[in-house]
Amino acid sequence: MKITNFYLPTLREAPTDCDTISSKLMFRAGMIRKLASGIYEWLPLGLIVLKKIEQIIREEMNNIDGLEVWLPHLLPRDIWEETGRWNLYGKELFRLKDRKDTDFCLSPTAEEVITDLVRDELRSYKQLPKMFYQFGTKFRDEIRPRFGVVRAREFYMKDAYSFHKDEKDAEEYYKKVYDAYCKIFKRCGLKFTVVEAATGAIGGKFS
């Protein structure tokens, strides 16, 4: 495509409410625009960059036998009640009702739905380990959206979920995922530091 046919609305200065260097650069380069607090539009250049990063991640996930899936964004209340997180998530969870007055939520994460998907299909330990990953939109009603597209109310995320025969197998696979992400960051030319983090409402022993 000729550059004259491309849509690249650059800015001399980023909006005054940008709170990170990365978001300022993305605005100025014509990669994103803000529709409302925590809600962003991805412009052509931004989407090109996003898809290139997505492909790097996909290649490294496939290298550790990850299987790509596409999970729904609209989730029924019952699977969230089953795990106790319908109430645990609090006000961050976007909740809605359909015309039959049935409760749903917009997916902030996908532990419930991926577990529901495989619990009747994975019948033997011989089928394990299995890791499923996806790229998709997530929703969290952040009390104070910040850091540009990183902590938004609607955001694009890659998430992965693995299933194992025992804790030892899970820890060994965690190391593979750890190494895969190190490769991803290096391929993207990023300098990074690994830190421990609280798992919060997501759960788990370590993150």
N, C-alpha and C positions, 0 to 999 in steps of 0.2 A: 504494500500500500504506500502511496506517495504521502509524504509528511503533510502536504497541503490538504489531504483528505482525512488526516487523523484529527482526533479531538483531544487537545492538550492544553487546557486552560490553566496556565501557570500563574502564580502570584508573586509579587515582589515581597510581600510580608505575610506571614501566617496569621490567622485569627488570634486575637489577644488571649483567648481562653485555652490555647494549646499549652499543655503542661509538660510535654516531653520534647526532646530534640527530634526524635523520630517522627512524631506526629506533625511537627512544624515542617519538616522536610517533605513529608508526604503531601501536605496541603500545598506547599509552594511548588512541588514538582507536578501537580495536577493528577495525583494518584487517588485522592479521596476528597469528599466534601461531607459536611455534617448536615443532616436533615433536622435532627432534634437532639436533645441531650442523650448521649449514649447510642445514637442511631446514625450510621454512616452509609454513604453511597460510595461504591467502588467504581472509579472511572476506568476507561480502557487501559491506560498505562498501569494503573494499580492492579487491575485484574491480570494483565500479562505477567507482572512480577509475582503475584500471588500464585498463579498456576505453575510457574517455574519452580517456586519453593515447594509447592504441593507435590510436584513430580519427583523432586529430590527425596522428600519424605516417603513417598510411595515406593520408590526403588529400595530404600534402606529397610522399610518395613517388610517388603517382599523378600529381601535377603535373609530375614530371620523367620521366614515362613508365615508371615502375617497374611491374613485373608481379608480383602476389602469388602465391606458391606455398605448398604445404605439403609439407615434406620429412620423411622418416622419422627417428625417433629412434634406432632400432636399425640399426647400420651394419655391413656385412661387412668382415672384415679385409683382403680383397684390394685394395680401393680405397685403403686407408690404407697398405698395403705399397707400392703403386704410387708414391705420393708420398714415401715414406720417413718418414712421420710416425707410423707404428705404434709405432716405437721412440723417435722424437724426442720424442713427447709425454710419455713417461715414466710416472710413477705417477699423474699427473693424469687419465689416461685410464681410465675405468671399462671393464674388459674382462670378457667372459663367454663361456661356451660353451653351445651348444644341446645337445639330447639326442643329436645325431649327432657331437658333439665338434668342431663347427665354430666358429671364433672370430668373435666380434662385439665391438663396443664401443657404448657409449651416447654419442650425439653431443655433443661439446663445442663443435663448430663444423661448418660444412657445405660447405667448399670442395671436398672430394672428391666428395660426392654431387651437388652442383649441376653440377660439371664433367662427371661421368659422365652426367648427364641430358642435357646439351646437345651433347656432343662429336660425336655422330652425327646430330644434328638441325640444328645451325647449319652449313650447308655453304658459305655465301658471305659475303664481306665486306659484301655489300649488305644482309644481315640485321642488321648491327651498326650502332650499339651496341645491346645488350640488357641490361637490369638486372632481376634477379629478387630479391624480398625475401620474408621470412616472419616470422611471430611464432610462437614455440614454446619448448618446454622444452629446456634444455641441461643437461649434466651434467659436472662437473669435480671430481675428488677433491682438493679444496684441502687443503693440509697444515694450514692454519689459517684456516678460514672466518671472515670478518669483514665489517664494514660492512653488517650486516643482510642484506637481500635482494640487495645489490649484488655481493658476492663470496661466494656460497653454493655448496654442492655440487650442488644442484638449483636452477635459476633460470630465469626467463622472459626471453626476449631477442628483440629484433628484429635480424635480420641481413640484409645485402644483398650481392649478388654481381653484378658487371657484366663484360661481355665486349666487346672492342674490336678494331678492325682494326690499331691500332698504339698506341704509347705516348703519342703526342700526343693522340689521341682519348680515351685513358683519363684523361689529366691534365685535359682540358677537361671531361670528365664528372664527375671528382672535384670540380671547382669547383661544379658544379650540386648535387651531394650536400651539399657544405659549406654552400652557401647554404640548402638545404632544411632542414638541421639547425639553422641559425641561426633560421629561421622557426619551427621546432618549439619551440625553447627559449623564444622570445619569446611564442609563443601560450600556452605553459604558465606564463608569468610568471616565468621564471627569469633570474637574472643569471648570466652565464657568461663564462669566459675560455678562449680557444683555445690549446692548447699542443701541442708536438710530443711524440710518444711512441714508444717502441720497439715494433716490430711483433712481436717474440718469435717463438713457434712458428707464428703465423699467417702470417708471411712478408710480402713486399712491400718497396718502397723507402721508403715514408713512411706515416705514420698521424697 
